[in-house]
């Protein structure tokens, strides 16, 4: 539904600025191509960053209350540091 509203606003603005009906589909295609290029660039960036990471092992340590949280969570030891789990345990 939001897409229809956004497309209508863009169409009305384009028509107010003097654009023809022919240029609106071209603008849509250009927008989609740019969006695909951005998504592909993000994928390549993530893949490159992922290849540079190293695997580490974690070990469960205890259940406890994380700092500033209202619920108990699991703590894991990774490389001599304790990290709380992001998912809460009931």
C-alpha positions in Angstrom: 0.0 0.0 0.0 2.8 2.4 0.8 4.4 1.7 -2.5 1.3 2.9 -4.3 1.2 6.1 -2.3 4.9 6.7 -2.9 4.6 6.0 -6.6 1.6 8.4 -6.8 3.5 11.2 -5.0 6.5 10.7 -7.3 4.3 10.7 -10.4 2.5 13.9 -9.3 5.8 15.6 -8.5 7.2 14.5 -11.8 4.2 15.8 -13.6 4.4 19.2 -11.7 8.0 19.5 -12.7 7.1 19.1 -16.4 8.1 15.4 -17.0 6.3 13.4 -19.6 4.5 10.1 -19.0 7.2 8.4 -21.0 10.0 9.3 -18.6 8.2 8.0 -15.4 8.7 4.3 -16.3 12.3 5.1 -17.3 12.8 6.7 -13.9 11.4 3.6 -12.2 13.7 1.3 -14.1 16.7 3.5 -13.3 15.7 3.5 -9.6 15.4 -0.3 -9.6 18.8 -0.7 -11.3 20.5 1.6 -8.8 18.8 -0.3 -5.9 20.0 -3.6 -7.3 23.5 -2.2 -7.6 23.4 -1.0 -4.0 22.2 -4.4 -2.8 24.9 -6.2 -4.8 27.5 -3.8 -3.4 26.4 -4.6 0.1 26.6 -8.3 -0.6 30.1 -8.0 -2.0 31.2 -5.9 1.0 29.7 -8.4 3.4 31.3 -11.3 1.6 34.7 -9.7 1.7 34.4 -8.8 5.4 33.3 -12.4 6.1 36.3 -13.9 4.4 38.5 -11.9 6.7 37.0 -13.2 9.9 38.3 -16.1 12.0 36.3 -18.8 13.7 36.3 -18.8 17.5 34.9 -21.3 20.0 32.6 -20.2 22.8 31.9 -22.1 26.0 28.8 -21.7 28.2 29.7 -20.3 31.6 26.6 -19.4 33.6 23.1 -18.0 33.7 22.8 -14.5 35.2 21.4 -11.0 34.8 23.1 -8.9 32.2 24.0 -5.3 33.1 21.0 -3.1 32.7 18.6 -6.0 31.8 15.5 -7.2 33.6 15.9 -10.9 32.6 18.3 -13.7 33.1 20.5 -14.6 30.2 23.2 -17.1 29.3 26.8 -16.0 29.4 29.5 -17.5 27.2 33.3 -17.2 27.4 35.0 -16.4 24.1 38.7 -15.6 24.1 39.0 -14.9 27.9 36.0 -12.5 27.8 32.4 -13.1 28.9 29.6 -12.2 26.6 25.8 -12.3 27.3 23.5 -14.0 24.9 21.3 -11.7 23.0 18.2 -14.0 23.4 16.6 -14.0 26.8 15.9 -17.2 28.8 12.7 -17.6 30.8 
